[in-house]
């Protein structure tokens, strides 16, 4: 009996129609016959995370990342939702329930606003007040995805992402193999001896605990990244990532969230005419989004592994996946392939072997600030002026 439902996991099949969708799905072979059915999505995620640990076949290859998919939407009632968004959710659900031959089934969780708030209150109690009062709806989703993967592990994908390859195939031997920073000569990844030993023993812990993908891969000797509205020449995306439970980068991100909340409260208190933090305007991309995860990841890898961050570029090696410590960084094609004929940063088509998923950028969660977008246009086409970092891209929640 398939583990799928909103209040229990007892349906012979799953559907994702216009009116509703299952909140979660747990492969039936993961569940002991005597297991009581979970009553909430948190209980379901706890169960799936626990049982995934018991079998390495329930992890992304070469990793300790469980095959749990997390997505977020305001509600699990999908009536009125854009048809394409529904189709992408269906793609993830189908990949979980009925994967292609030879692929592994995955647990799937569609979190709504109520489930997210319950998760914060239960697992990050000290963050609850700041979560509610300080951060915008867009930022709340950014924070949620980190918390879900911190506690349960798994794969997060925005609802406007489309899986191009099944996550059970996302990592192979080449992705964890040794590579060198041509500037410093320092080597990372696993040499042939370690790879051989790893292939002979499936009992030991696997080398990968996090997967991030690049969204900007620009020449650091130019201002291209700035003109293209990115903060860093090599910048990560957060519309998709994967992690084992308790990976330290996620905790560092959350520690910074606490600091940023206090900074916002201090700013509100000391700014004339501002009555509360809700009157302040911040750029989610910088405060909680791609810039924030880039800063957390780069800090961790620089401190722990001595990484020169720009060594992750794929501009010189055709876009190769790189393992640093226990973190895999996919080339820009990994999570940001293109359907355009012109590639400005080396991104390749959706059907390229490196492309794991696509982000369709449907803008389902924001509308655009036209003043800021005009600034981005000027930077891209004319490079006429600079703006403060926190003003280069502003999204306002609906």
Secondary structure, 3 states (H helix, E strand, C coil): CCEEECCCCCCCCCCECCCCECCEEECHHHCCCCCCCCCCHHHHHHHHHHHHCCCHHHECCCECCECEEEEECCCCCCCCCCHHHHHHHHHHHHHHHCCCCCCCCCEEEEECHHHHHHHHHHHCHHHHHHHHHCCCHHHHHHHHHHHHHHHHCEEEECCCEEECCCHHHCCCHHHHECEECCCCCCEECECHHHHHHHHHCCCCCCCECEEEEEEEECCCCCCHHHHCCCCCCEEECCCEEEECCCCHHHHHHHHHHHHHHHHHHHHHHHCCCCCCHHHCCCCHHHHCCHHHHHHHHHHHHHHHHCCCHHHHCCCCCCCCCEEECCEEEECHHHHHCECCCCCCCCCCECCCCCCCEEECCCCCCEEECHHHHHHHHHHHHCCCCCCCHHHCCCEEEC
